[in-house]
Amino acid sequence: MKGRTPNKMEKLWLDLICQLGCIVCRNEMGVVSPCEPHHLDGKTKTGAHFLTIPLCWNHHRSGINTTKCVSRHPYKKEFEKRYGTEETLLEQVQEWLKE
């Protein structure tokens, strides 16, 4: 998916959330795992890069849905049922960064 290039503040946000590691891995297993930003509302709208949560490849876009792990893409409904809504996870990330 193409999108707008992040500005300086958006890049900082994206860097900070990725330093936290995957939010699901932290919540479920207490580990910090390498991650990538998942955009909650596309990449082209103003402020879209701030509406992101850190997810590892498995929880973001691996396409798996097992008893141990479910990927956000393409299983959004199952992902949110198991781990919480994207909005709730975003609020958690925002709280962590306030600390």
Backbone as JSON Lines, residues from 0, in Angstrom:
{"i":0,"aa":"M","n":[0.84,-1.18,0.0],"ca":[0.0,0.0,0.0],"c":[0.88,1.23,0.0]}
{"i":1,"aa":"K","n":[0.66,2.09,-0.98],"ca":[1.42,3.33,-1.02],"c":[0.83,4.32,-0.04]}
{"i":2,"aa":"G","n":[1.66,5.25,0.39],"ca":[1.19,6.24,1.34],"c":[2.06,7.47,1.3]}
{"i":3,"aa":"R","n":[1.65,8.42,2.11],"ca":[2.38,9.67,2.25],"c":[3.63,9.42,3.08]}
{"i":4,"aa":"T","n":[4.74,10.01,2.68],"ca":[5.99,9.88,3.42],"c":[5.84,10.56,4.78]}
{"i":5,"aa":"P","n":[6.23,9.87,5.86],"ca":[6.12,10.47,7.19],"c":[7.0,11.71,7.33]}
{"i":6,"aa":"N","n":[6.47,12.71,8.05],"ca":[7.28,13.89,8.35],"c":[8.17,13.58,9.56]}
{"i":7,"aa":"K","n":[8.93,14.56,10.01],"ca":[9.91,14.36,11.08],"c":[9.26,13.84,12.37]}
{"i":8,"aa":"M","n":[8.15,14.43,12.78],"ca":[7.48,14.01,14.02],"c":[6.86,12.63,13.87]}
{"i":9,"aa":"E","n":[6.32,12.34,12.7],"ca":[5.75,11.01,12.45],"c":[6.84,9.94,12.45]}
{"i":10,"aa":"K","n":[7.98,10.26,11.87],"ca":[9.11,9.31,11.88],"c":[9.55,9.03,13.31]}
{"i":11,"aa":"L","n":[9.59,10.06,14.14],"ca":[9.95,9.89,15.54],"c":[8.95,8.95,16.23]}
{"i":12,"aa":"W","n":[7.65,9.17,16.02],"ca":[6.62,8.31,16.59],"c":[6.82,6.85,16.13]}
{"i":13,"aa":"L","n":[7.01,6.66,14.84],"ca":[7.18,5.31,14.3],"c":[8.41,4.64,14.9]}
{"i":14,"aa":"D","n":[9.49,5.39,15.06],"ca":[10.7,4.84,15.68],"c":[10.45,4.46,17.14]}
{"i":15,"aa":"L","n":[9.74,5.34,17.86],"ca":[9.48,5.08,19.27],"c":[8.6,3.85,19.48]}
{"i":16,"aa":"I","n":[7.56,3.72,18.68],"ca":[6.69,2.55,18.89],"c":[7.41,1.26,18.53]}
{"i":17,"aa":"C","n":[8.26,1.32,17.52],"ca":[8.99,0.1,17.13],"c":[10.03,-0.29,18.18]}
{"i":18,"aa":"Q","n":[10.53,0.68,18.93],"ca":[11.44,0.35,20.02],"c":[10.74,-0.39,21.16]}
{"i":19,"aa":"L","n":[9.42,-0.21,21.27],"ca":[8.66,-0.92,22.3],"c":[8.55,-2.41,22.01]}
{"i":20,"aa":"G","n":[8.62,-2.77,20.74],"ca":[8.4,-4.15,20.34],"c":[6.91,-4.4,20.12]}
{"i":21,"aa":"C","n":[6.6,-5.58,19.62],"ca":[5.23,-5.95,19.31],"c":[4.36,-5.88,20.57]}
{"i":22,"aa":"I","n":[3.27,-5.14,20.47],"ca":[2.38,-4.98,21.63],"c":[1.73,-6.29,22.03]}
{"i":23,"aa":"V","n":[1.42,-7.13,21.07],"ca":[0.8,-8.42,21.38],"c":[1.8,-9.34,22.08]}
{"i":24,"aa":"C","n":[3.01,-9.41,21.58],"ca":[4.05,-10.23,22.22],"c":[4.32,-9.76,23.64]}
{"i":25,"aa":"R","n":[4.35,-8.45,23.85],"ca":[4.56,-7.91,25.2],"c":[3.41,-8.29,26.12]}
{"i":26,"aa":"N","n":[2.18,-8.12,25.62],"ca":[1.01,-8.41,26.45],"c":[0.84,-9.89,26.72]}
{"i":27,"aa":"E","n":[1.06,-10.72,25.71],"ca":[0.79,-12.14,25.83],"c":[1.95,-12.94,26.45]}
{"i":28,"aa":"M","n":[3.19,-12.55,26.14],"ca":[4.34,-13.36,26.57],"c":[5.37,-12.59,27.37]}
{"i":29,"aa":"G","n":[5.19,-11.28,27.46],"ca":[6.14,-10.48,28.22],"c":[7.5,-10.33,27.56]}
{"i":30,"aa":"V","n":[7.53,-10.43,26.23],"ca":[8.8,-10.31,25.5],"c":[8.76,-9.11,24.56]}
{"i":31,"aa":"V","n":[9.93,-8.58,24.28],"ca":[10.07,-7.5,23.3],"c":[10.57,-8.14,22.02]}
{"i":32,"aa":"S","n":[9.76,-8.07,20.98],"ca":[10.13,-8.69,19.71],"c":[10.22,-7.64,18.61]}
{"i":33,"aa":"P","n":[11.06,-7.87,17.63],"ca":[11.18,-6.93,16.52],"c":[9.81,-6.72,15.87]}
{"i":34,"aa":"C","n":[9.55,-5.5,15.45],"ca":[8.22,-5.21,14.93],"c":[8.26,-4.19,13.81]}
{"i":35,"aa":"E","n":[7.08,-3.96,13.28],"ca":[6.86,-2.97,12.23],"c":[5.56,-2.25,12.57]}
{"i":36,"aa":"P","n":[5.4,-1.02,12.09],"ca":[4.17,-0.3,12.41],"c":[2.99,-0.81,11.59]}
{"i":37,"aa":"H","n":[1.87,-0.99,12.28],"ca":[0.61,-1.32,11.61],"c":[-0.26,-0.06,11.63]}
{"i":38,"aa":"H","n":[-0.64,0.42,10.46],"ca":[-1.47,1.61,10.33],"c":[-2.94,1.25,10.51]}
{"i":39,"aa":"L","n":[-3.6,1.92,11.44],"ca":[-5.0,1.63,11.72],"c":[-5.94,2.22,10.69]}
{"i":40,"aa":"D","n":[-5.53,3.3,10.03],"ca":[-6.44,3.99,9.11],"c":[-5.71,4.43,7.84]}
{"i":41,"aa":"G","n":[-5.01,3.53,7.22],"ca":[-4.3,3.85,5.98],"c":[-3.05,4.67,6.22]}
{"i":42,"aa":"K","n":[-2.44,5.1,5.11],"ca":[-1.18,5.84,5.19],"c":[-1.22,7.18,4.49]}
{"i":43,"aa":"T","n":[-2.37,7.6,4.03],"ca":[-2.43,8.83,3.23],"c":[-3.06,10.02,3.95]}
{"i":44,"aa":"K","n":[-3.9,9.79,4.93],"ca":[-4.59,10.88,5.63],"c":[-3.63,11.64,6.53]}
{"i":45,"aa":"T","n":[-3.94,12.88,6.78],"ca":[-3.15,13.67,7.72],"c":[-3.17,13.0,9.08]}
{"i":46,"aa":"G","n":[-2.01,12.81,9.65],"ca":[-1.89,12.19,10.97],"c":[-1.97,10.67,10.97]}
{"i":47,"aa":"A","n":[-2.09,10.07,9.8],"ca":[-2.25,8.61,9.72],"c":[-1.07,7.86,10.33]}
{"i":48,"aa":"H","n":[0.12,8.42,10.25],"ca":[1.3,7.72,10.78],"c":[1.33,7.71,12.31]}
{"i":49,"aa":"F","n":[0.5,8.56,12.94],"ca":[0.38,8.52,14.39],"c":[-0.62,7.47,14.84]}
{"i":50,"aa":"L","n":[-1.47,7.02,13.94],"ca":[-2.46,5.99,14.26],"c":[-1.88,4.63,13.91]}
{"i":51,"aa":"T","n":[-0.84,4.25,14.61],"ca":[-0.12,3.02,14.33],"c":[0.18,2.29,15.63]}
{"i":52,"aa":"I","n":[0.25,0.97,15.53],"ca":[0.66,0.14,16.66],"c":[1.8,-0.76,16.21]}
{"i":53,"aa":"P","n":[2.7,-1.12,17.12],"ca":[3.82,-1.98,16.75],"c":[3.4,-3.46,16.78]}
{"i":54,"aa":"L","n":[3.6,-4.14,15.66],"ca":[3.29,-5.57,15.57],"c":[4.46,-6.3,14.92]}
{"i":55,"aa":"C","n":[4.77,-7.47,15.43],"ca":[5.78,-8.31,14.79],"c":[5.19,-8.88,13.5]}
{"i":56,"aa":"W","n":[6.04,-9.48,12.7],"ca":[5.59,-10.02,11.42],"c":[4.49,-11.06,11.62]}
{"i":57,"aa":"N","n":[4.63,-11.94,12.62],"ca":[3.61,-12.96,12.86],"c":[2.26,-12.36,13.2]}
{"i":58,"aa":"H","n":[2.24,-11.35,14.07],"ca":[0.97,-10.76,14.48],"c":[0.46,-9.71,13.48]}
{"i":59,"aa":"H","n":[1.32,-9.29,12.57],"ca":[0.91,-8.26,11.61],"c":[0.41,-8.85,10.29]}
{"i":60,"aa":"R","n":[1.28,-9.56,9.58],"ca":[0.91,-9.92,8.2],"c":[1.38,-11.29,7.74]}
{"i":61,"aa":"S","n":[1.59,-12.2,8.68],"ca":[2.03,-13.54,8.3],"c":[0.9,-14.37,7.71]}
{"i":62,"aa":"G","n":[-0.33,-13.98,7.98],"ca":[-1.47,-14.72,7.44],"c":[-1.8,-16.0,8.19]}
{"i":63,"aa":"I","n":[-1.3,-16.13,9.42],"ca":[-1.59,-17.35,10.19],"c":[-2.74,-17.13,11.16]}
{"i":64,"aa":"N","n":[-3.43,-18.2,11.45],"ca":[-4.51,-18.19,12.42],"c":[-4.53,-19.55,13.11]}
{"i":65,"aa":"T","n":[-3.77,-19.65,14.2],"ca":[-3.67,-20.89,14.95],"c":[-4.1,-20.62,16.39]}
{"i":66,"aa":"T","n":[-4.09,-21.66,17.21],"ca":[-4.43,-21.47,18.61],"c":[-3.38,-20.65,19.34]}
{"i":67,"aa":"K","n":[-2.15,-20.62,18.81],"ca":[-1.06,-19.88,19.46],"c":[-0.92,-18.44,18.96]}
{"i":68,"aa":"C","n":[-1.32,-18.18,17.73],"ca":[-1.07,-16.86,17.13],"c":[-2.06,-16.59,16.02]}
{"i":69,"aa":"V","n":[-2.51,-15.34,15.97],"ca":[-3.35,-14.92,14.84],"c":[-2.78,-13.62,14.28]}
{"i":70,"aa":"S","n":[-2.74,-13.55,12.97],"ca":[-2.22,-12.4,12.26],"c":[-3.33,-11.37,12.02]}
{"i":71,"aa":"R","n":[-2.99,-10.1,12.15],"ca":[-3.96,-9.03,11.9],"c":[-4.46,-9.08,10.46]}
{"i":72,"aa":"H","n":[-3.55,-9.31,9.52],"ca":[-3.94,-9.44,8.12],"c":[-3.92,-10.91,7.75]}
{"i":73,"aa":"P","n":[-4.96,-11.52,7.34],"ca":[-6.27,-10.97,6.99],"c":[-7.34,-11.23,8.06]}
{"i":74,"aa":"Y","n":[-6.95,-11.5,9.29],"ca":[-7.9,-11.94,10.32],"c":[-8.22,-10.87,11.36]}
{"i":75,"aa":"K","n":[-8.63,-9.7,10.93],"ca":[-8.87,-8.59,11.86],"c":[-9.86,-8.96,12.96]}
{"i":76,"aa":"K","n":[-10.98,-9.56,12.61],"ca":[-12.01,-9.88,13.59],"c":[-11.47,-10.84,14.66]}
{"i":77,"aa":"E","n":[-10.79,-11.89,14.24],"ca":[-10.22,-12.86,15.19],"c":[-9.09,-12.22,16.0]}
{"i":78,"aa":"F","n":[-8.27,-11.39,15.35],"ca":[-7.18,-10.68,16.03],"c":[-7.75,-9.84,17.17]}
{"i":79,"aa":"E","n":[-8.78,-9.05,16.88],"ca":[-9.35,-8.17,17.9],"c":[-10.07,-8.96,18.99]}
{"i":80,"aa":"K","n":[-10.69,-10.06,18.63],"ca":[-11.35,-10.91,19.62],"c":[-10.32,-11.46,20.61]}
{"i":81,"aa":"R","n":[-9.17,-11.83,20.1],"ca":[-8.14,-12.45,20.93],"c":[-7.3,-11.45,21.7]}
{"i":82,"aa":"Y","n":[-6.94,-10.32,21.06],"ca":[-5.96,-9.41,21.65],"c":[-6.51,-8.04,22.04]}
{"i":83,"aa":"G","n":[-7.74,-7.73,21.67],"ca":[-8.31,-6.41,21.93],"c":[-8.39,-5.61,20.64]}
{"i":84,"aa":"T","n":[-9.2,-4.57,20.65],"ca":[-9.35,-3.76,19.45],"c":[-8.07,-2.99,19.15]}
{"i":85,"aa":"E","n":[-7.92,-2.63,17.9],"ca":[-6.75,-1.83,17.52],"c":[-6.72,-0.52,18.27]}
{"i":86,"aa":"E","n":[-7.89,0.07,18.49],"ca":[-7.97,1.34,19.21],"c":[-7.5,1.18,20.66]}
{"i":87,"aa":"T","n":[-7.89,0.07,21.3],"ca":[-7.46,-0.2,22.67],"c":[-5.96,-0.41,22.73]}
{"i":88,"aa":"L","n":[-5.42,-1.14,21.76],"ca":[-3.98,-1.36,21.71],"c":[-3.24,-0.04,21.47]}
{"i":89,"aa":"L","n":[-3.79,0.83,20.63],"ca":[-3.19,2.14,20.39],"c":[-3.17,2.95,21.68]}
{"i":90,"aa":"E","n":[-4.26,2.93,22.43],"ca":[-4.3,3.66,23.7],"c":[-3.23,3.13,24.65]}
{"i":91,"aa":"Q","n":[-3.04,1.82,24.66],"ca":[-2.01,1.24,25.52],"c":[-0.62,1.71,25.1]}
{"i":92,"aa":"V","n":[-0.35,1.73,23.81],"ca":[0.94,2.21,23.31],"c":[1.15,3.67,23.71]}
{"i":93,"aa":"Q","n":[0.13,4.48,23.54],"ca":[0.23,5.9,23.9],"c":[0.54,6.06,25.39]}
{"i":94,"aa":"E","n":[-0.08,5.25,26.23],"ca":[0.18,5.31,27.68],"c":[1.63,4.92,28.0]}
{"i":95,"aa":"W","n":[2.12,3.87,27.34],"ca":[3.5,3.44,27.55],"c":[4.47,4.56,27.21]}
{"i":96,"aa":"L","n":[4.2,5.26,26.13],"ca":[5.12,6.32,25.7],"c":[5.03,7.55,26.58]}
{"i":97,"aa":"K","n":[3.95,7.73,27.3],"ca":[3.84,8.85,28.24],"c":[4.76,8.63,29.43]}
{"i":98,"aa":"E","n":[5.0,7.35,29.76],"ca":[5.8,7.01,30.95],"c":[7.23,7.26,30.75]}
